[in-house]
Amino acid sequence: MPAGQPFTRLCEKLARPRTLGRADLHIHSTSSDGTYTPAQVVELARRSGLSAIAITDHDTTAGLTPAQAAADNAPSPEVIAGVEITTEYAGRELHLLGYFFRADDAALQEALQSLQSDRVGRFHEMIARLRQLGIHLPDELLADIGKNGSLGRRNLAELLVQTGAAETVREAFQRYLHDRGRAAVPKRRLPVADAIALVRGAGGVAAWAHPTYDCTEAALTELRDLGLQALEVDFPSCRPSRSRELRSWAVRFGMAVTGGSDCHGPEPAGRGIGTHGISASEIAALRQLVSRDAESAERSAR
C-alpha cells in the first residue's frame, strides 16, 4: 500500500491505540534494556497520539535529555522525567518509579550512578558464569555494551540470541537468566525508604511499579508512611479485576495512580507504546502532588 495516500493514512489512524490525551508513563529505551532509542520512543508515542510519556529506564536517566530534544520541535508528546529504581522492601525486590524529579539532583544521580556501576560488575559476573557453562560471547559484541546506559539481564539475553546460544530472549531467560538461573546474579537494591526519599528530595513523585500480588493493604500502609505517593494500576500483566482493586486502594490510601506499557521493544505487541497508560485527569493528579510538595517545602523554608 503506497505510503502517504489518503486510504493508507486512514488505515494507520484506525490501527493506532485510542490514546488521545493519555499518557504512557512506563517505557524503556536503549539507555537500559529497551530496543528503541529515546528518539524512536518519542516518535512512536507521537504516532500513537499520546499526550505525555516517561522513559523509565532501570537505574538511569540517560534517555531523558535525548528524548526531550526529540520532542522539542512538536507539540506532543510531553517528555516527563522518569526512572525505575531497583529497591528492596521486606526482603524482596520492589521497582520504584520516579516522576517529575529534577534530573540534575546530585543525591539522586549519585545513587543511580552507584547502582549502574554495580550492574556492570554483575553483568560481567554473569558472562563469567556463562563461560563456565561453555558459552563464550565474542569480545567484539561486548566492546560497546553498556557505554550509553544501564545493563541488565535482557541485554545479556539479546547477546545470547545474537550468538545462537538461545533462539529467543524468552528462551535465554528460561535456560540461564531467570531468578534462580545458572548464570543469574542478584542485583544490588536500594532500601525502598532511601529511594523514596531520594525521588521526593529531588522534587518528584514516587510510585510502586507493577505491584505484585503480595501488594497488600498492610504493605501499602507501611509504604505510604515511608512516603510512597502513587500506585501503578494499568500495566500488561495486570488483570482488570486487579486493576480495579488497586484503584480502589489508591483512593482509600490517598494515593495517585499511574500506568504504562512497560515497553521494551516491538515484541510482544501487547506491550507496545500506548497500549497501557493513564488519562489526562490522572496525570493531572500526579502533577498536583509535585505542586503540593513544592508548596510544603516553601512553607517550611519561611
DRENFI-987782 format. One record per residue (C-alpha): residue number from 1; x, y, z. Coordinates in Angstrom, 3 decimals. Each point is the difference from the previous one (the first is absolute). Example, Ala and Ser with C-alpha at 12.3 -4.5 7.8 and 13.67 -1.06 7.14 Angstrom:
2
1_12.300_-4.500_7.800
2_1.370_3.440_-0.660
END
This chain:
302
1_0.000_0.000_0.000
2_1.613_3.316_-1.046
3_1.157_2.109_2.935
4_-1.600_3.396_0.421
5_-3.177_-0.790_-1.948
6_-3.341_0.998_1.623
7_-1.164_-3.586_0.476
8_3.392_-0.988_1.434
9_-0.149_2.870_2.490
10_-3.538_-0.989_0.996
11_1.074_-3.610_0.601
12_2.968_1.153_2.061
13_-2.246_2.253_2.058
14_-2.520_-2.764_0.684
15_2.800_-2.413_0.974
16_1.414_2.309_2.644
17_-0.937_-0.490_3.649
18_-2.791_2.307_1.143
19_2.248_2.069_2.239
20_-0.938_3.613_-0.703
21_0.755_1.991_3.123
22_1.503_-3.042_1.700
23_3.460_-0.546_1.395
24_2.257_-3.073_-0.041
25_2.232_0.415_3.030
26_1.996_-3.233_-0.094
27_2.260_-0.419_-3.052
28_3.555_-1.305_-0.377
29_2.557_1.113_-2.573
30_3.480_-0.965_-1.140
31_1.267_1.910_3.033
32_-0.781_-3.180_1.944
33_-1.516_-3.216_-1.370
34_-2.335_1.340_-2.683
35_0.528_-0.295_-3.756
36_-1.407_3.408_-1.025
37_2.222_3.069_0.265
38_-1.465_2.910_1.984
39_-0.718_1.819_-3.278
40_-1.813_-3.054_-1.367
41_-2.063_-0.208_3.192
42_-1.084_3.613_-0.478
43_-0.933_-0.584_-3.637
44_-2.010_-3.128_0.784
45_-1.777_1.826_2.814
46_-0.812_2.828_-2.394
47_-1.440_-2.443_-2.528
48_-2.112_-1.555_2.752
49_-1.492_3.364_0.900
50_1.367_0.035_3.540
51_0.016_3.324_1.790
52_2.868_-0.940_2.351
53_2.555_-2.726_0.611
54_2.637_-0.882_2.542
55_3.086_-2.000_-0.935
56_0.565_-2.001_3.167
57_3.278_-1.763_-0.621
58_1.464_-2.177_2.713
59_2.105_2.002_2.449
60_0.888_2.705_-2.528
61_-1.368_3.222_-1.481
62_2.354_-0.099_-3.012
63_-2.922_-0.133_-2.446
64_-1.691_3.154_1.279
65_2.067_2.676_-1.765
66_-0.062_-1.617_-3.480
67_-3.732_-0.686_0.357
68_-0.733_3.600_0.946
69_2.145_1.196_-2.898
70_-1.976_-2.219_-2.390
71_-3.265_1.420_1.339
72_1.063_3.657_-0.131
73_-1.257_0.648_-3.526
74_-3.540_-1.334_0.467
75_-2.936_0.802_2.297
76_-0.180_-3.585_1.271
77_0.847_-2.183_1.691
78_1.260_1.673_3.137
79_3.034_-1.868_1.369
80_-0.173_-0.265_3.787
81_3.066_-0.798_2.073
82_-0.212_-3.661_0.975
83_2.031_-2.869_1.408
84_-0.560_-3.533_1.322
85_2.130_-0.609_3.078
86_0.950_-3.449_1.271
87_-0.932_-0.092_3.687
88_-0.563_-2.478_2.797
89_-3.020_-0.224_2.256
90_-0.651_-2.732_2.567
91_2.860_-2.085_-1.375
92_-1.328_0.071_-3.579
93_0.627_2.040_-3.122
94_-2.324_2.942_-0.569
95_0.228_2.266_-3.040
96_-0.584_3.626_0.824
97_-1.049_2.451_-2.704
98_1.040_3.629_0.359
99_-1.645_2.841_-1.941
100_0.338_3.763_-0.396
101_3.263_0.138_1.980
102_2.889_2.383_-0.660
103_2.268_-2.096_-2.193
104_3.093_1.887_1.138
105_-0.591_-0.722_3.696
106_3.430_-1.002_1.333
107_-1.152_-2.495_2.649
108_-2.325_-1.844_-2.365
109_2.587_-0.185_-2.772
110_2.704_-1.210_2.389
111_-2.227_-2.866_1.115
112_-0.902_-0.906_-3.578
113_3.649_0.060_-1.078
114_0.828_-2.381_2.838
115_-2.715_-2.424_-1.123
116_1.210_0.210_-3.603
117_3.574_-0.785_1.034
118_-1.250_-3.032_1.874
119_-1.938_-1.091_-3.094
120_3.228_-0.001_-2.032
121_1.703_-2.292_2.502
122_-3.053_-2.263_0.119
123_-0.117_-0.170_-3.797
124_3.596_-1.170_-0.256
125_-0.518_-2.527_2.780
126_-2.912_-1.474_-1.979
127_2.233_-0.175_-3.081
128_2.547_-1.918_2.076
129_-2.698_-2.429_1.159
130_-1.095_-0.552_-3.588
131_3.620_-0.692_-0.931
132_0.082_-2.711_2.672
133_-3.031_-1.505_-1.711
134_1.882_-0.071_-3.302
135_-1.578_3.109_-1.499
136_2.528_2.538_-1.249
137_-1.140_3.412_-1.227
138_2.269_1.631_-2.610
139_2.029_2.946_1.281
140_-1.201_2.196_-2.876
141_-3.604_-0.346_1.214
142_1.019_1.087_3.490
143_2.184_2.944_-1.014
144_-2.666_2.711_0.072
145_-2.605_-1.624_2.219
146_-1.145_2.236_2.825
147_1.901_3.115_-1.064
148_-3.177_2.026_-0.429
149_-2.325_-1.492_2.560
150_-0.840_-2.346_2.851
151_0.731_-3.704_-0.470
152_-2.472_-2.747_0.819
153_-0.783_-3.645_-0.626
154_-1.985_0.854_-3.120
155_3.121_1.509_-1.605
156_1.805_-3.271_0.632
157_-2.962_-2.044_-1.250
158_0.077_1.926_-3.288
159_3.718_-0.781_-0.361
160_-0.755_-3.690_0.542
161_-2.542_0.178_-2.819
162_2.503_1.768_-2.291
163_2.576_-2.734_0.572
164_-2.470_-2.843_-0.437
165_0.207_-1.195_3.609
166_-3.767_0.543_0.244
167_-2.745_0.336_-2.586
168_-1.853_2.805_1.799
169_0.404_2.344_2.956
170_-2.649_-2.031_1.785
171_2.002_-3.195_-0.503
172_3.181_1.698_1.248
173_-1.784_0.879_3.232
174_-1.522_-3.455_0.363
175_3.301_-1.780_-0.540
176_2.498_2.290_1.716
177_-1.210_3.343_1.361
178_-3.166_-0.422_2.029
179_0.262_0.866_3.693
180_1.435_-3.414_0.910
181_1.647_-0.538_-3.366
182_3.459_-1.512_-0.304
183_1.506_3.276_-1.217
184_-2.147_2.482_1.933
185_1.544_2.338_2.567
186_-2.178_2.046_2.399
187_-0.092_3.785_-0.384
188_0.949_2.411_2.747
189_-3.150_1.669_1.278
190_-0.501_3.282_1.814
191_-2.142_-0.097_3.134
192_-3.396_1.194_-1.178
193_-0.159_2.715_2.665
194_3.273_1.465_-1.285
195_-1.187_-0.082_-3.622
196_-3.305_1.681_0.853
197_1.864_2.695_1.917
198_2.353_0.585_-2.950
199_-2.845_0.388_-2.508
200_-1.984_2.305_2.241
201_3.124_1.919_1.002
202_0.510_0.713_-3.699
203_-3.523_1.433_-0.202
204_-1.533_-3.125_-1.532
205_-2.823_-2.470_0.528
206_0.702_-3.563_1.161
207_-2.196_-2.856_-1.303
208_-0.033_-3.784_0.358
209_0.578_-1.624_-3.413
210_-2.115_-3.017_-1.038
211_-1.041_-0.929_3.574
212_0.075_-3.762_0.418
213_-2.618_-2.046_1.778
214_1.893_0.399_3.271
215_-1.006_3.659_-0.191
216_-2.360_0.058_2.967
217_-1.747_2.684_1.991
218_2.523_-0.530_2.800
219_2.913_0.502_-2.401
220_-1.640_3.110_-1.446
221_-0.488_1.429_3.461
222_3.697_-0.392_0.762
223_1.158_1.287_-3.382
224_-2.358_2.987_0.135
225_1.467_0.869_3.392
226_3.454_-0.170_-1.607
227_-1.130_2.534_-2.593
228_-1.368_-2.073_-2.885
229_-2.454_2.172_-1.933
230_-1.363_-2.044_-2.902
231_-0.813_-3.487_-1.284
232_0.370_-1.338_-3.513
233_-3.462_-1.360_-0.810
234_0.119_-0.638_-3.763
235_2.808_-2.205_-1.308
236_0.246_-3.078_-2.244
237_-0.217_-2.784_2.584
238_-2.759_1.660_2.018
239_-3.439_-1.578_-0.354
240_-3.011_2.331_-0.100
241_-1.223_-1.199_3.400
242_3.406_0.658_1.550
243_0.172_3.410_-1.661
244_-3.361_0.913_1.541
245_1.200_-1.180_3.399
246_3.210_2.027_-0.242
247_-1.966_3.087_-1.018
248_-2.304_-0.382_2.972
249_2.976_-0.358_2.322
250_1.598_3.103_-1.484
251_-3.159_1.958_0.839
252_-0.147_-1.459_3.512
253_3.653_0.804_0.710
254_-0.111_3.457_-1.560
255_2.389_-0.945_-2.792
256_0.140_0.997_-3.658
257_0.115_-2.625_-2.761
258_2.338_-0.589_-2.893
259_0.245_-2.470_-2.843
260_1.955_-0.953_-3.063
261_0.889_-2.622_-2.558
262_3.360_-1.022_1.502
263_1.074_-0.081_-3.641
264_3.462_-1.361_-0.749
265_-0.361_-0.228_-3.772
266_-2.286_-1.171_-2.810
267_-0.757_-3.350_1.616
268_-2.312_-1.020_1.513
269_-2.684_2.090_-1.694
270_-1.997_0.178_3.219
271_2.765_2.109_1.513
272_0.288_2.519_-2.810
273_0.276_3.692_0.778
274_-3.427_1.366_0.834
275_-1.665_-3.355_0.702
276_-0.228_0.844_3.715
277_-0.040_3.308_1.827
278_-2.015_2.574_1.882
279_-2.416_2.766_-0.884
280_0.569_3.731_-0.163
281_-1.764_0.474_3.347
282_2.146_-2.678_1.635
283_3.244_1.567_-1.183
284_-1.310_3.345_1.260
285_-0.388_-1.603_3.439
286_3.657_-1.064_-0.108
287_1.001_3.563_-0.831
288_-2.001_1.260_2.975
289_2.151_-2.140_2.297
290_3.092_1.783_-1.319
291_-1.594_3.407_0.572
292_-1.151_-0.998_3.482
293_3.497_-1.123_1.019
294_1.533_3.176_-1.439
295_-2.448_2.178_1.921
296_0.674_-1.962_3.199
297_3.770_0.397_-0.436
298_-0.430_3.726_-0.597
299_-2.051_0.407_3.184
300_2.608_-1.940_1.982
301_2.768_2.240_-1.328
302_-1.710_3.207_1.176
END
